[in-house]
Amino acid sequence: MAGAGAAAVLAALLVPGAAVGSAAAPQSRQAVTAEGLADLPAVKPVLDCAEVTGLDLDGVTDAPVTLRSATLVTNGAAAPYCEVRGTIAPANTIVMRLPVDGWTQRYVQTGCGGLCGSANINYGQASSCPVVRDGTVASATTDMGHQGQNDGSWALNNPQAQIDFAYRGVHVTAQVAKAVIAEFYGRHPKYSYFTGCSDGGREALMEAQRYPDDFDGIAAGAPANNLVVQNTFHHAWNVLTNKDENGDYILLADKLPLIHRAVLDACDALDGLTDGLLDDPRRCDFDPETLVCASGQDASTCLTGAQAAVVQRLHDGATDAKGRRLELAISHEWGSELEWTLFVPSAQGQTVAGENFVTSFARYLAHTNAPNPDFQLSDLEFTTESFWKTVQSSSYLAAMNPDLGAFRKSGGKLLLWHGWNDQHISPQGTLAYYDAMRESMGADTVDRFAKLYLFPGVAHCSGGAGPNTFDVLTPVMAWSRGPGRG
C-alpha cells in the first residue's frame, strides 16, 4: 500500500478492535488488549534458569544441540529474563531470552542482516511492540551458522555454512527455541512470530516459503529476497556505471543535494502536499538533463552531461550493452538521492560500501561450489550469459517463490514493508514479489493473509526523512490472533 496513507494505515491497525482485511477479526470472543492483541494470561517457568542447560533436546532438530549457558539477567532489562546460549550443530549459535516472570505465551524470532555472523537479538522496527517493550515475550536469534568474517570468507569450502546461511539456520533455531520454551514453561508458545529487515526480510520470506508451519505471523522488511542479483549486478552497477574510462568517479556526493532539490521541485507537490517527501515516487517523471549546465553557468549549481547521464543510469538500474535489463527497472527511486552516499563517494580514490558488498559475496557465495577469492569488481560482466551463470545459486540463496499457499493454509499472516528511499534494496523488488503472489495465488486470496506497506522517505530499514520509526509487529500479532499453532 503506497500513498499518503502508508504510515497512517499501519498505525490504524493498532486501534483497539481494528480489523486488518477480512481475516483480522477475532475467530472467537477472545479477550483482547488495548492494542488488539489476544489477552493471554502470564505463565511462570517450571524450571530454574540454571536447569535449562541440562535439557535433553535429542531429536528436536536434524543435529545435536548443546546449551552452554543459562544466566539470569536483570540489569538493563525491561523485565528479568533467562539468557540461554548454545549451538545447533555444526555451527549455528542460538541466543534466547526467556522471561522469568510474566511470559505471555508468545515467541518472537528476530532476523539477522548482511551476511550475518553474529547472534544478537535485534527487534528493529518491532522494538516498540508492547510485549517486546515490557519484556513479556520469549525471543531468540541465530548467527546463521558462522561467526564473523563479513568478507564472506566463512563460506570458502564450507557448503554446510552456506546452506545454514541460505535457509537452515533460521529454521533449526525456531525448532530448538520452541522446544526449550516448552520445557522451561511447561507449555508451547501460543503464538510464534518472525521479524526481520534486509537479509532478515529474506529470511522471513524464506521461512514462509520453505517452512510454512514455523510462524503464525511474519513481518518482512526491505527483503533481500533476490539476494544473488542484489549482491552482484545491482551493487556493482551502482559503482561501475559511475566511472569513466580512467577509472575515476564521474559523480561525487557533493552534487547529491542539488539533484535531490531538483527532484523535489519537480515532484514534491504531485501528492498535494509540499513536505519534502514523494508520497509515491512512481508518479515522478524527473529528467536529470534539466540540470545540465548552460553556457557560463556556475558549475556548483548544475551537472555536466556525463553526470546527468550517471544520475539517470543509477535510477534506472543495471543493463547489458544492448539495454536488456539485468535487474528490475528503477534501481533507486527519485527522492532517495541523499541516501546515495552508499555508492557515490565524496572524493576520488575512495572505496564505497557497495563495492565491498559485491566482492564479499561474489568471491565466496555467488557461484555454487566455485569460489573465486581473487574476484575484483571489474571482473563482473554485464551480459545475459554472465547473468544466467550467476543466478544459478538463487535456487537456494534467493527467496522468490510467490506461492505461499502452504503458509496461508496454516493460518500464517505476512506483513511486507519497504521504505521508498531505500538505498540498498530497491522497493521495486518487494512490489514485484507482492504482485507475483497476487498473480500466482489470486488477489482475493492474498489479501486475506498478506499486506504490503511502502513508507515515503524511509531509507533502508530505518532512517531517512520520512516516518522512519514504526511498529511492524503489533499489527501482525493483532491480525494473527486465531487458534495459534499450540
For each residue, the residues with C-beta under 8 A, 3 or more apart:
1: 5 6 9 451 452 453 454
2: 6 279 280 282 420 454
3: 6 271 279 280
4: 8 271 272 273 279
5: 1 8 9
6: 1 2 3 9 10 453 454 455 456 467
7: 10 11 453 455 456 466 467 470
8: 4 5 11 12
9: 1 5 6 12 13 453
10: 6 7 13 417 453 470 472 475
11: 7 8 14 470
12: 8 9 15 18
13: 9 10 18 20 24 36 474 475 478 479
14: 11 18 35 36 471 474 475 478
15: 12 18 36
16: 32 33 34 35 36
17: 32 36
18: 12 13 14 15 24 36 478
19: 22 24 25
20: 13 23 24 451 475 478 479
21: 24 447 448 451 479
22: 19 25 447 448
23: 20 413 448 449 479
24: 13 18 19 20 21 478 479
25: 19 22
26: 29 30 32 481 482
27: 30 482 483
28:
29: 26
30: 26 27 38 39 481
31: 38 39
32: 16 17 26 36 37 38 39 478 481
33: 16 36 37 38 39 130
34: 16
35: 14 16 130 474 478
36: 13 14 15 16 17 18 32 33 474 477 478 481
37: 32 33 130 131 474 477 478 481
38: 30 31 32 33 190 191 477 481
39: 30 31 32 33
40: 104 105 106 190
41: 104 105
42: 101 102 103 104 136
43: 103 104 105 185 186 187
44: 100 101 103 185
45: 48 49 82 98 100 103 184 185 186
46: 184 185 186
47: 51 52 183 184
48: 45 51
49: 45 52 70 71 72 82 98 100
50: 53 70
51: 47 48 54 55 70
52: 47 49 55 67 70 82 84 98 180 183 184
53: 50 67 68 69 70 84
54: 51
55: 51 52 67 180 183
56:
57: 60 61 65 67 176 179 180
58: 64
59:
60: 57 65 175 176 179
61: 57 65 88 172 175 176
62: 172
63: 88 89 90 172
64: 58 88 89
65: 57 60 61 86 87 88 89 176
66: 86 87 89
67: 52 53 55 57 70 84 85 86 180
68: 53 85 86 87
69: 53 83 84 85 86
70: 49 50 51 52 53 67 82 83 84 85
71: 49 82 83
72: 49 80 81 82 83 100
73: 76 77 80 81 82 83 97
74: 77 80
75:
76: 73
77: 73 74 80 81 135
78: 133 134 135
79: 99 100 101 102 134 135 136
80: 72 73 74 77 99 100 101 135
81: 72 73 77 97 98 99 100 135
82: 45 49 52 70 71 72 73 96 97 98 99 100 184
83: 69 70 71 72 73 95 96 97 98
84: 52 53 67 69 70 94 95 96 97 98 180
85: 67 68 69 70 93 94 95 96 119
86: 65 66 67 68 69 93 94 176
87: 65 66 68 91 92 93 94
88: 61 63 64 65 92 94 142 169 172 173 176
89: 63 64 65 66 92
90: 63 145 160
91: 87 145 146 147 160 161 164
92: 87 88 89 142 143 144 145 164 168 169 172 173
93: 85 86 87 119 142 143 147
94: 84 85 86 87 88 119 140 141 142 173 176 177
95: 83 84 85 119 120 121 140 141 142
96: 82 83 84 85 138 139 140 177 180
97: 73 81 82 83 84 121 138 139 140
98: 45 49 52 81 82 83 84 103 138 180 181 184 185
99: 79 80 81 82 102 103 135 136 137 138
100: 44 45 49 72 79 80 81 82
101: 42 44 79 80
102: 42 79 99 134 135 136
103: 42 43 44 45 98 99 136 137 138 185
104: 40 41 42 43 131 136 137
105: 40 41 43 187 189 190 191
106: 40 131 136 137 138 189 190 191 192 193 477
107: 137 138 139 140 177 178 181 189 191 192 193
108: 123 126 132 137 138 139 192 193 194 195 473
109: 139 140 141 170 173 174 177 192 193 194 195 215
110: 121 122 123 124 126 139 140 141 194 195 196 200
111: 141 170 194 195 196 197 199 200 201 203 204
112: 116 118 119 120 122 141 142 143 144 196 199 200 203
113: 116 196 197 198 199 200 461
114: 117 150 198 199
115: 150 152 154 165 199 360 361 365
116: 112 113 143 144 146 165 169 199
117: 114 143 144 146 147 148 149 150 154
118: 112 143 147 148
119: 85 93 94 95 112 141 142 143
120: 95 112 141
121: 95 97 110 139 140 141
122: 110 112 141
123: 108 110 126 127 129 132 139 195 473
124: 110 127 195 196 197 200 221 461 462
125: 195 197 219 221 417 461 462 469 470 471 472 473
126: 108 110 123 129 132 195 219 471 472 473 474
127: 123 124 132 133
128: 132 133 469 470 471 474
129: 123 126 132 133 137 471 473 474 477
130: 33 35 37 133 134 474
131: 37 104 106 134 136 137 477
132: 108 123 126 127 128 129 135 137 139 473
133: 78 127 128 129 130
134: 78 79 102 130 131
135: 77 78 79 80 81 99 102 132
136: 42 79 99 102 103 104 106 131
137: 99 103 104 106 107 108 129 131 132
138: 96 97 98 99 103 106 107 108 177 181 189
139: 96 97 107 108 109 110 121 123 132
140: 94 95 96 97 107 109 110 121 173 174 177
141: 94 95 109 110 111 112 119 120 121 122 173
142: 88 92 93 94 95 112 119 145 169 170 172 173
143: 92 93 112 116 117 118 119 146 147 169
144: 92 112 116 117 164 165 169 170 203
145: 90 91 92 142 160 161 163 164 165 168 169
146: 91 116 117 143 149 154 155 158 161 164 165
147: 91 93 117 118 143 154
148: 117 118 154
149: 117 146 152 153 154
150: 114 115 117 360
151: 356 359 360 363
152: 115 149 155 360 361 363 364 365
153: 149 156 363 364 373
154: 115 117 146 147 148 149 158 161 364
155: 146 152 158 161 162 165 364 365 371
156: 153 364 371 373
157: 371
158: 146 154 155 161 162
159: 162 163 369
160: 90 91 145 163 164
161: 91 145 146 154 155 158 164 165
162: 155 158 159 165 166 365 397
163: 145 159 160 166 167 168 396
164: 91 92 144 145 146 160 161 168 169
165: 115 116 144 145 146 155 161 162 169 365
166: 162 163 206 396 397
167: 163 170 171 203 206 210 396
168: 92 145 163 164 171 172
169: 88 92 116 142 143 144 145 164 165 172 173
170: 109 111 142 144 167 173 174 194 203 206 207
171: 167 168 174 175 207 210 211 214
172: 61 62 63 88 92 142 168 169 175 176
173: 88 92 94 109 140 141 142 169 170 176 177
174: 109 140 170 171 177 178 192 194 207 211 214 215
175: 60 61 171 172 178 179 214
176: 57 60 61 65 86 88 94 172 173 179 180
177: 94 96 107 109 138 140 173 174 180 181
178: 107 174 175 181 182 188 189 192
179: 57 60 175 176 182 183
180: 52 55 57 67 84 96 98 176 177 183 184
181: 98 107 138 177 178 184 185 188 189
182: 178 179 185 186 187 188
183: 47 52 55 179 180 186
184: 45 46 47 52 82 98 180 181
185: 43 44 45 46 98 103 181 182
186: 43 45 46 182 183
187: 43 105 182
188: 178 181 182 485 486
189: 105 106 107 138 178 181 192 484 485
190: 38 40 105 106 484 486
191: 38 105 106 107 216 217 477 480 481 484 485
192: 106 107 108 109 174 178 189 214 215 216 485
193: 106 107 108 109 215 216 217 218 219 473 476 477 480
194: 108 109 110 111 170 174 203 204 207 214 215 217 218 219
195: 108 109 110 111 123 124 125 126 200 204 218 219 221 472 473 476
196: 110 111 112 113 124 199 200 201 203 204 219 220 221
197: 111 113 124 125 200 201 220 221 222 223 461
198: 113 114 201 202 221 222 223 224 424 425 460 461
199: 111 112 113 114 115 116 196 202 203 224 227
200: 110 111 112 113 124 195 196 197 203 204 221
201: 111 196 197 198 204 205 220 221 222 223 224 225
202: 198 199 205 206 223 224 225 227 398 399
203: 111 112 144 167 170 194 196 199 200 206 207 399
204: 111 194 195 196 200 201 207 208 218 219 220 221 223
205: 201 202 208 209 218 220 223 225 399 433
206: 166 167 170 202 203 209 210 211 225 399
207: 170 171 174 194 203 204 210 211 212 214 215 218
208: 204 205 211 212 215 218 220 404 407 412 414
209: 205 206 212 399 401 404 407
210: 167 171 206 207
211: 171 174 206 207 208 214
212: 207 208 209 404 406 407 409 410 412
213: 406 410 485
214: 171 174 175 192 194 207 211
215: 109 174 192 193 194 207 208 218 412
216: 191 192 193 411 412 413 480 482 484 485
217: 191 193 194 412 413 414 415 473 476 477 479 480
218: 193 194 195 204 205 207 208 215 412 413 414 415 476
219: 125 126 193 194 195 196 204 415 417 472 473 476
220: 196 197 201 204 205 208 223 414 415 416 417
221: 124 125 195 196 197 198 200 201 204 416 417 418 461 472
222: 197 198 201 417 418 419 422 424 425 427 430 460 461
223: 197 198 201 202 204 205 220 399 416 418 425 429 430 433
224: 198 199 201 202 227 230 231 424 425
225: 201 202 205 206 398 399 400 429 430 433
226: 229 230 327 394 398 400 429
227: 199 202 224 230 231 394 397 398 399
228: 231 232 366 390 391 393 394 397 398
229: 226 232 233 234 326 327 390 391 394 398
230: 224 226 227 234 235 425 429
231: 224 227 228 234 235 357 358 361 362 365 366
232: 228 229 235 236 358 361 362 366 380 390
233: 229 236 237 318 326 327 380 382 387 390
234: 229 230 231 237 238 317 318 327 331 426
235: 230 231 232 238 239 343 354 355 357 358
236: 232 233 239 240 318 354 355 358 377 380 382
237: 233 234 240 241 313 317 318 326 327 331 382
238: 234 235 241 242 314 331 342 343 352 354
239: 235 236 242 243 343 352 354 355 358 377
240: 236 237 243 377 378 380 382
241: 237 238 310 313 314 318
242: 238 239 249 250 251 310 314 343 344
243: 239 240 247 248 249 250
244: 247 248 249 250 306
245:
246:
247: 243 244
248: 243 244 348
249: 242 243 244 252 344 345 348
250: 242 243 244 304 306 307 310
251: 242 255 303 307 310 311 314 344
252: 249 255 344 345 346 347 348
253: 256 340 341 344 345 346
254: 257 346
255: 251 252 258 259 303 307
256: 253 259 260 337 338 340 341 344
257: 254 260 261 337 338
258: 255 261 262 291 301 302 303
259: 255 256 262 263 288 291 303 311 337
260: 256 257 263 264 335 337 338
261: 257 258 264 265
262: 258 259 265 266 286 290 291
263: 259 260 266 267 278 284 286 334 335 337
264: 260 261 267 268 276 278 335
265: 261 262 268
266: 262 263 284 286 290
267: 263 264 270 278 281 283 284 285 286 334 335
268: 264 265 271 274 275 276 277 278
269: 272 273 274
270: 267 278 279 283 284
271: 3 4 268 278 279 280 283
272: 4 269
273: 4 269 279
274: 268 269
275: 268
276: 264 268 457 465
277: 268 335 456 457 465 466
278: 263 264 267 268 270 271 281 283 284 333 334 335 420 456 457
279: 2 3 4 270 271 273 283 456
280: 2 3 271 283 420 454 456
281: 267 278 284 333 334 335 336 420
282: 2 330 333
283: 267 270 271 278 279 280
284: 263 266 267 270 278 281 334 335
285: 267
286: 262 263 266 267 290 334
287: 290
288: 259 291 292 303 308 309 311 312 315
289: 292 305 308 312
290: 262 266 286 287
291: 258 259 262 288 302 303 308 311
292: 288 289 302 303 304 305 308
293: 297 299 301 302 303 304
294: 297 302
295:
296:
297: 293 294 301 302
298: 301 302
299: 293 302 304
300:
301: 258 293 297 298
302: 258 291 292 293 294 297 298 299
303: 251 255 258 259 288 291 292 293 307 308 311
304: 250 292 293 299 307 308
305: 289 292 308 309
306: 244 250 309 310
307: 250 251 255 303 304 310 311
308: 288 289 291 292 303 304 305 311 312
309: 288 305 306 312 313
310: 241 242 250 251 306 307 313 314
311: 251 259 288 291 303 307 308 314 315
312: 288 289 308 309 315 316
313: 237 241 309 310 316
314: 238 241 242 251 310 311 331 332 340 343 344
315: 288 311 312 330 331 332 333 334
316: 312 313 319 329 330 331
317: 234 237 325 326 327 328 329 330 331 332 426
318: 233 234 236 237 241 325 326 327 331 382
319: 316 322 323 324 325 326 382
320: 323 324 326 382 383 384 387
321: 382 383
322: 319
323: 319 320
324: 319 320 384
325: 317 318 319 328 329
326: 229 233 237 317 318 319 320 382 384 387
327: 226 229 233 234 237 317 318 331 426
328: 317 325 331 426 428 429 432
329: 316 317 325 428
330: 282 315 316 317 333 426 428
331: 234 237 238 314 315 316 317 318 327 328 426 428
332: 314 315 317 336 337 340 423 426
333: 278 281 282 315 330 336 420 421 422 426 427
334: 263 267 278 281 284 286 315 337
335: 260 263 264 267 277 278 281 284 420 421 456 457
336: 281 332 333 339 340 420 421 422 423 459 464
337: 256 257 259 260 263 332 334 340
338: 256 257 260 341 421 465
339: 336 342 421 422 423 459 460 463 464
340: 253 256 314 332 336 337 343 344 423
341: 253 256 338 344 345 346 423
342: 238 339 352 353 354 423 424
343: 235 238 239 242 314 340 352 353 354 355 423
344: 242 249 251 252 253 256 314 340 341 352
345: 249 252 253 341 348 350 352
346: 252 253 254 341 350
347: 252 350
348: 248 249 252 345
349:
350: 345 346 347
351: 355 356
352: 238 239 342 343 344 345 355 356
353: 342 343 356 357
354: 235 236 238 239 342 343 357 358
355: 235 236 239 343 351 352 358 359 377
356: 151 351 352 353 359 360
357: 231 235 353 354 360 361
358: 231 232 235 236 239 354 355 361 362 377 380
359: 151 355 356 362 363 375 376 377
360: 115 150 151 152 356 357 363 364
361: 115 152 231 232 357 358 364 365 366
362: 231 232 358 359 365 366 367 372 375 379 380
363: 151 152 153 359 360 366 371 372 373 374 375
364: 152 153 154 155 156 360 361 371 373
365: 115 152 155 162 165 231 361 362 393 397
366: 228 231 232 361 362 363 390 393
367: 362 370 371 372 389 390 392 393
368: 392 393
369: 159
370: 367
371: 155 156 157 363 364 367
372: 362 363 367 375 379
373: 153 156 363 364
374: 363
375: 359 362 363 372 379
376: 359 379
377: 236 239 240 355 358 359 380
378: 240
379: 362 372 375 376
380: 232 233 236 240 358 362 377 386
381: 385 386
382: 233 236 237 240 318 319 320 321 326 386
383: 320 321 386 387
384: 320 324 326 387 388
385: 381 388 389
386: 380 381 382 383 389 390
387: 233 320 326 383 384 390 391
388: 384 385 391 392
389: 367 385 386 392
390: 228 229 232 233 366 367 386 387 393
391: 228 229 387 388 394 398
392: 367 368 388 389 395
393: 228 365 366 367 368 390 396 397
394: 226 227 228 229 391 397 398 400
395: 392 398
396: 163 166 167 393
397: 162 166 227 228 365 393 394
398: 202 225 226 227 228 229 391 394 395
399: 202 203 205 206 209 223 225 227
400: 225 226 394 433
401: 209 404
402: 433 436 437 439 440 441
403: 437 440 441
404: 208 209 212 401 407 408 412 414 437 441 449 450
405: 408 409 441
406: 212 213 409 410
407: 208 209 212 404 410 412 414 449
408: 404 405 411 412 441 445 448 449
409: 212 405 406
410: 212 213 406 407 485
411: 216 408 480 482 483 485
412: 208 212 215 216 217 218 404 407 408 449 480
413: 23 216 217 218 449 450 476 479 480
414: 208 217 218 220 404 407 449 450 451
415: 217 218 219 220 450 451 453 472 475 476 479
416: 220 221 223 430 433 434 450 451 452 453
417: 10 125 219 220 221 222 430 452 453 454 455 472
418: 221 222 223 422 425 427 430 431 452 453 454 455
419: 222 422 427 454 455 457 458 459 460 461 464 466 468
420: 2 278 280 281 333 335 336 427 454 455 456 457 458 466
421: 333 335 336 338 339 456 457 458 459 464 465 466
422: 222 333 336 339 418 419 425 426 427 458 459 460 461
423: 332 336 339 340 341 342 343 459 460
424: 198 222 224 342 460
425: 198 222 223 224 230 418 422 429 430 460
426: 234 317 327 328 330 331 332 333 422 429
427: 222 333 418 419 420 422 430 431 454
428: 328 329 330 331 431 432
429: 223 225 226 230 328 425 426 432 433
430: 222 223 225 416 417 418 425 427 433 434 452 454
431: 418 427 428 434 435 452 454
432: 328 428 429 435 436
433: 205 223 225 400 402 416 429 430 436 437
434: 416 430 431 437 438 446 450 452
435: 431 432 438 439
436: 402 432 433 439 440
437: 402 403 404 433 434 440 441 446 450
438: 434 435 441 442 443 446
439: 402 435 436
440: 402 403 436 437
441: 402 403 404 405 408 437 438 445 446
442: 438 445 446
443: 438 446 447
444: 447 448
445: 408 441 442 448 449
446: 434 437 438 441 442 443 449 450
447: 21 22 443 444 450 451
448: 21 22 23 408 444 445
449: 23 404 407 408 412 413 414 445 446
450: 404 413 414 415 416 434 437 446 447
451: 1 20 21 414 415 416 447
452: 1 416 417 418 430 431 434
453: 1 6 7 9 10 415 416 417 418
454: 1 2 6 280 417 418 419 420 427 430 431
455: 6 7 417 418 419 420 458 466 467 468 470
456: 6 7 277 278 279 280 335 420 421 466 467
457: 276 277 278 335 419 420 421 464 465 466 467 468
458: 419 420 421 422 455 462 463 464 466 467 468
459: 336 339 419 421 422 423 462 463 464 468
460: 198 222 339 419 422 423 424 425 463
461: 113 124 125 197 198 221 222 419 422
462: 124 125 458 459 468 469
463: 339 458 459 460 468
464: 336 339 419 421 457 458 459 468
465: 276 277 338 421 457 468
466: 7 277 419 420 421 455 456 457 458
467: 6 7 455 456 457 458 470
468: 419 455 457 458 459 462 463 464 465
469: 125 128 462
470: 7 10 11 125 128 455 467
471: 14 125 126 128 129 474 475
472: 10 125 126 195 219 221 415 417 475 476
473: 108 123 125 126 129 132 193 195 217 219 476 477
474: 13 14 35 36 37 126 128 129 130 471 477 478
475: 10 13 14 20 415 471 472 478 479
476: 193 195 217 218 219 413 415 472 473 479 480
477: 36 37 38 106 129 131 191 193 217 473 474 480 481
478: 13 14 18 20 24 32 35 36 37 474 475 481
479: 13 20 21 23 24 217 413 415 475 476
480: 191 193 216 217 411 412 413 476 477
481: 26 30 32 36 37 38 191 477 478 484
482: 26 27 216 411
483: 27 411 486
484: 189 190 191 216 481
485: 188 189 191 192 213 216 410 411
486: 188 190 483
